[in-house]
Amino acid sequence: MPKFWSEEEYEILRKYYPEHGTAACMEKLGRSYYSVKSQAVKMGLRRTNVKWSDWEIDVIKTYYEEWGVKKCKEMLPDRAETSISKKAQDLGIKCDLITQRQHLGLRTHDMPKGFYMGSVGYYMYTPTGKTEDRILYHRYVMEQHLGRKLTSDEIVHHKDENKLNNDISNLEIMTRAQHASHHHGPQNREVI
């Protein structure tokens, strides 16, 4: 059941939204992002002369080049995509479209046919071009090196922890138990 807006809430929104935005109003009103944002739009309220905080600029500097405007927008919901892009341009930051597509799990033009970036950050490969033959690329590299298929208990571990470094010298076989112990053992508990 939707909660109706009171006159006091409308007044708070009128007073705080233009200068402080959605997040501040959410906190003051105890309402969701969508509720505050949609009510502000209905009332014709707009942000005025909003300065960029150091934190917002850090988000753009950290994520824009590799992840693009969509990731920045997720982290800065009060900012429009066009505003984020303009600020990145003002800061001299350009989005690397290839890296962005890799992070988003999309095949890039520089990857050979059959390659794409999987959703968890590993390269995937379809050697036959058939979806059902899809394999994690690091497993494919190890199978080619060994000249046999890996068993379901064999895990291919990246020694340097870089999921994209699939050079055979960086890969080693572990059992599932060894791999779990390596990543989740007592020495790594804080990292989880």
N, C-alpha and C positions, 0 to 999 in steps of 0.2 A: 504494500500500500504506500503510494508516494506521500512524502511529508510536504505539506503546503508551506509556502514561504510567508513569513509574518512581515509586517511593515518594518519592524526593527531590523530584520535580516536584509530587506531591500535597502534600507538606509546604510547598513554596514557595507553592502556590496557597492553602492554608489560612492561611498566615502573611500574605501580601500582599493577597489579593483583597478581604477585607472593608474594609480601610482605603484601599487604593490603586487597586483596580479592574482592569478588563480590560487597559487599555493598559500599565500597569506590569508586569503578569504576562506579557503578550506579549513585552515587552522582556527580562525576566529568563529566560523559558523558551524564547525563540526559536520560538514557536508562533503560529499565525494567530489572529485575533480570534475566529472561529467556534469553533476548537478550545478556546481558553481559556474562552470564555463558556459553551459547552455542557458542558464538564467542571465548571465552577463550579455550574451548574444541577443537574447530576447529583449533585454532592456536597452540594447544599442550602446553598451559600454565598450570602450576601447582603452587599451593601454596608452599612456601618454609619456612621451619623452623618457623612455625607459633606458637607463644606463645599463651597460653590461657589467655584471659583477666579475671579480677575478675568477671565481669558481666557474662561471659560464665560459669565460675565455679559455680557462684550462681544459674544459671539456672539449672545446673546438680544437685546441692545439693537440690534445691527446688522441682524439678519435676521428676527426674530419678527414685527414689525409688517407687513412686506411679503411675506415668504415663508411664514410660519406655522411650525407645530410640525414638519412633515415635514423641512424644510430644516435646522432646528436639530438635529433628531435625527440627520440624516446627519453633521453636524459634531460632535455630542456623542454618539457611540454608546453610551457608558456610562450615559447618562441616559435614563430612561423618558419617553415623551411626556407622561404625566400630570405628571411631576416638572417638565418643561420648561414646560408650560402654567402650573403653579402658581407657578413662579419668575417667569415673565413677569407673571402677575397681581400677585404681591407687588411687582414693580418698577413696576407701573402701566402696563404695555405691553399694548395690545390688538392683535389681529391684524386688519388691514384685509382682509376677505374678498374684496373686489373686486380689489384689487391682487394678493392671493395667487393668485386664480384666473387673473389675467392672466399672472403669472409662470409658472404651471404650464401655460399654454396652453389654458385652459378658457374658454369663452364666459361672460361675466358678464351679469347681468340689466340692467345699464345700457348694454350695447352693443346697437345695433339688430340686428334679425334679419339674418342673413347675415354678421355680423362675429364674429371670434374671434381670440384671440391665438395666433399660430403658435409653434412650438417654439423658434425662434431669436430671438424677441422682436419680430417685426414683426406688425402687424395684417394679417389675411387677410380677404378679402371674397369672398362668392359672390353676385354681383348677381342671378343667375337662380334661386338656391336649389339649383342642381345642383352636385354635388361637382366634376364635370369642368370647370366654369367658374370654379373658385377662382382668385383672383389676389391677389398682394401689394397691399395697399390703396394704398401710395404709387405703385405703377405705375398702378393704376386712376385715381387722382387726376390723374396726369400725362396719361394717355390722354384723360380727359374734358377737360382743359385744352387739349390740342393738337387734339382732335377726330379722332384717328386712333390706331391700334394702334401700340405701340412694337415695334421690331425686336428680335431676340434679342441684338444687339450693344449696344443702348442700355440703360444702367444708370441708374436713378433714385437719385441720391445725396442724403442728408440733410445739408444744409450745416452744421447745428449738431451733427451726430453723434447726435442724439436720434431713435432709430428710431420713436418714437411721435408725433413732431411732423410730421404729414403736411399741414401748410398749404402751399399751392402756392408761397408765397414762400420756403419752406425747402427746396424741392426743385429739383434741377437735373439735366439729362441729361448723361451722360458715356458715352464708349465703354468697353468692358471694359478696354482697355489704360490709358486715363486713370484709371479707377477703381482699378485695381490699383496703378498708380503713385502715386496719391494716398494709398492706405492702406499700401502696402508699399514705397514709395520710400525712397531713402537717408536722408531726414530722419526717417523713422518706424521705422527698423529696430529700435530698442530697444523699441518699443511692441508689436511683434508677439507 
